[in-house]
Amino acid sequence: MMVAASARGGEYMPGNKILITGAGGQVGLEAVRRAPDYGFTPIGLTRAELDISDAAKVMQTVKDIAPTLLINCAAYTQVDQAESEPDKAHAVNGRGAKNLALACQAINIPLFHLSTDYVFDGNKTGLYLETDTPNPTSIYGATKLAGEQAVIEHCKQYIILRTAWVYGTDGHNFIKTMLDIVQNHGGQKNGHVSVVNDQFGSPTFARDIAKTLLEIAQISQNREHVASGIYHYTGDGTTSWYGFADIIFKELAAQTNIQVRLSPTTTKQYPTPKNLKKAKRPINSALDTTKISNEFNIFPIDWIESVIQVTREIIKQKESQT
Ligand SMILES: NC(=O)c1ccc[n+]([C@@H]2O[C@H](COP(=O)([O-])OP(=O)(O)OC[C@H]3O[C@@H](n4cnc5c(N)ncnc54)[C@H](OP(=O)(O)O)[C@@H]3O)[C@@H](O)[C@H]2O)c1
């Protein structure tokens, strides 16, 4: 049974009001939608409602709302674009995270924060553990790492969830890009798409990330304690972007009469739009998720199952719009 929000030294006291920043993004929208299933009342703020890079406004808003927990889904997520505007990316991913950490600490509440597989350089053979040393190869990865460090430094109670290759039914993501290419550049039978097959990771459904964060919040309330730390959570299994696209197009073929000819290409060969610097992405950024399973009994869901489900949902959305 939930009671009113309150806090005492270092313990996570029950309460049902949670603040979700970046509420207009893929994970943010899902977190707001799913929060009531876990007994929480979400207060979702989009970028227009709360810019996390505004330190004074963040502090005031957190104090005024006085939630029992803050889930930060806000981030600068344009990986290539960040190479051309590092200050903008850092203002959100680095200083924004620090602003939230300071505000959460000021009212003694936990901060749940999202980070990325791109904090790693990708040179490891095998799955990355939470204890592996980050070494980002891109501005985006470096700013996200700065955000992690700020959360750890400035907030006592925190969960940092590193995830990867996020997609969902909202916003921009790889599934939508693949389906849009087919629709816009043919939509015809026997269309042709090339996708890189030399970067490996784990596609992750935004809804599963949101549910994982909310489940950890619920468990932490019941324990009256947050097991502060970094945790990895992705879809179960590893693939390349080519393998990811293959599942999307197989499901497209199953649902419609559209057949796409998919061919593999390499990162080197892949064209970048003019005037856009290209970020260096890790070759292998698959994350080991044993820690989250051991601590919270949370087990990642097979990436293929979730990709099929979301591809179907997006195809339906598109059909209802035409
Ligand atoms: N997407 C991925 O593939 C991926 C992979 C690994 C980790 N992650 C991490 O997972 C988290 C959620 O990602 P996502 O896919 O849900 O991202 P998303 O769909 O791009 O959502 C991010 C949201 O943050 C908002 N935002 C940007 N700047 C802001 C600011 N200064 N103040 C407040 N809000 C701001 C954006 O608003 P606007 O749309 O108005 O800019 C957007 O609504 C992020 O921490 C991201 O780094 C994502």
The ligand as an SDF file (V2000), in Angstrom:
LIG
                    3D

 48 52  0  0  0  0  0  0  0  0999 V2000
   17.6720    5.9130  -28.8190 N   0  0  0  0  0  0  0  0  0  0  0  0
   18.6140    5.0040  -28.6420 C   0  0  0  0  0  0  0  0  0  0  0  0
   18.9050    4.1980  -29.5490 O   0  0  0  0  0  0  0  0  0  0  0  0
   19.3340    4.9030  -27.3330 C   0  0  0  0  0  0  0  0  0  0  0  0
   20.3670    3.9600  -27.1770 C   0  0  0  0  0  0  0  0  0  0  0  0
   21.0200    3.8550  -25.9410 C   0  0  0  0  0  0  0  0  0  0  0  0
   20.6430    4.6770  -24.8840 C   0  0  0  0  0  0  0  0  0  0  0  0
   19.6560    5.5850  -25.0760 N   0  0  0  0  0  0  0  0  0  0  0  0
   19.3300    6.4660  -23.9560 C   0  0  0  0  0  0  0  0  0  0  0  0
   17.9990    6.1770  -23.5510 O   0  0  0  0  0  0  0  0  0  0  0  0
   17.3670    7.3810  -23.1120 C   0  0  0  0  0  0  0  0  0  0  0  0
   16.0240    7.5720  -23.8030 C   0  0  0  0  0  0  0  0  0  0  0  0
   16.2390    7.5820  -25.1940 O   0  0  0  0  0  0  0  0  0  0  0  0
   15.0460    7.7310  -26.2130 P   0  0  0  0  0  0  0  0  0  0  0  0
   15.3200    6.7930  -27.3160 O   0  0  0  0  0  0  0  0  0  0  0  0
   13.7350    7.6950  -25.4940 O   0  0  0  0  0  0  0  0  0  0  0  0
   15.3480    9.1990  -26.7300 O   0  0  0  0  0  0  0  0  0  0  0  0
   14.4020   10.2200  -27.5240 P   0  0  0  0  0  0  0  0  0  0  0  0
   13.2420    9.4940  -28.1040 O   0  0  0  0  0  0  0  0  0  0  0  0
   15.3010   11.0050  -28.3900 O   0  0  0  0  0  0  0  0  0  0  0  0
   13.8420   11.1140  -26.3490 O   0  0  0  0  0  0  0  0  0  0  0  0
   14.6450   12.0410  -25.6780 C   0  0  0  0  0  0  0  0  0  0  0  0
   13.7390   13.1520  -25.2250 C   0  0  0  0  0  0  0  0  0  0  0  0
   14.5240   14.1030  -24.5170 O   0  0  0  0  0  0  0  0  0  0  0  0
   14.0660   15.3730  -24.8950 C   0  0  0  0  0  0  0  0  0  0  0  0
   15.0790   16.3910  -24.6400 N   0  0  0  0  0  0  0  0  0  0  0  0
   16.1340   16.7620  -25.4200 C   0  0  0  0  0  0  0  0  0  0  0  0
   16.7870   17.7700  -24.8320 N   0  0  0  0  0  0  0  0  0  0  0  0
   16.1400   18.0580  -23.6700 C   0  0  0  0  0  0  0  0  0  0  0  0
   16.3120   19.0020  -22.6530 C   0  0  0  0  0  0  0  0  0  0  0  0
   17.3250   19.8920  -22.6790 N   0  0  0  0  0  0  0  0  0  0  0  0
   15.4460   19.0030  -21.6120 N   0  0  0  0  0  0  0  0  0  0  0  0
   14.4340   18.1390  -21.5630 C   0  0  0  0  0  0  0  0  0  0  0  0
   14.1890   17.2320  -22.5100 N   0  0  0  0  0  0  0  0  0  0  0  0
   15.0500   17.1740  -23.5540 C   0  0  0  0  0  0  0  0  0  0  0  0
   13.7460   15.2520  -26.3650 C   0  0  0  0  0  0  0  0  0  0  0  0
   12.9080   16.3130  -26.7700 O   0  0  0  0  0  0  0  0  0  0  0  0
   12.9340   16.8130  -28.2970 P   0  0  0  0  0  0  0  0  0  0  0  0
   12.4220   15.6560  -29.1040 O   0  0  0  0  0  0  0  0  0  0  0  0
   12.0330   17.9900  -28.2550 O   0  0  0  0  0  0  0  0  0  0  0  0
   14.3620   17.1280  -28.6040 O   0  0  0  0  0  0  0  0  0  0  0  0
   13.0550   13.8900  -26.3830 C   0  0  0  0  0  0  0  0  0  0  0  0
   11.6810   14.0150  -26.1270 O   0  0  0  0  0  0  0  0  0  0  0  0
   18.3790    8.5000  -23.3280 C   0  0  0  0  0  0  0  0  0  0  0  0
   19.0690    8.7300  -22.1490 O   0  0  0  0  0  0  0  0  0  0  0  0
   19.3330    7.9250  -24.3540 C   0  0  0  0  0  0  0  0  0  0  0  0
   20.6070    8.4990  -24.2530 O   0  0  0  0  0  0  0  0  0  0  0  0
   18.9880    5.7070  -26.2580 C   0  0  0  0  0  0  0  0  0  0  0  0
  1  2  1  0
  2  3  2  0
  2  4  1  0
  4  5  1  0
  4 48  2  0
  5  6  2  0
  6  7  1  0
  7  8  2  0
  8  9  1  0
  8 48  1  0
  9 10  1  0
  9 46  1  0
 10 11  1  0
 11 12  1  0
 11 44  1  0
 12 13  1  0
 13 14  1  0
 14 15  2  0
 14 16  1  0
 14 17  1  0
 17 18  1  0
 18 19  2  0
 18 20  1  0
 18 21  1  0
 21 22  1  0
 22 23  1  0
 23 24  1  0
 23 42  1  0
 24 25  1  0
 25 26  1  0
 25 36  1  0
 26 27  1  0
 26 35  1  0
 27 28  2  0
 28 29  1  0
 29 30  1  0
 29 35  2  0
 30 31  1  0
 30 32  2  0
 32 33  1  0
 33 34  2  0
 34 35  1  0
 36 37  1  0
 36 42  1  0
 37 38  1  0
 38 39  2  0
 38 40  1  0
 38 41  1  0
 42 43  1  0
 44 45  1  0
 44 46  1  0
 46 47  1  0
M  CHG  2   8   1  16  -1
M  END
$$$$
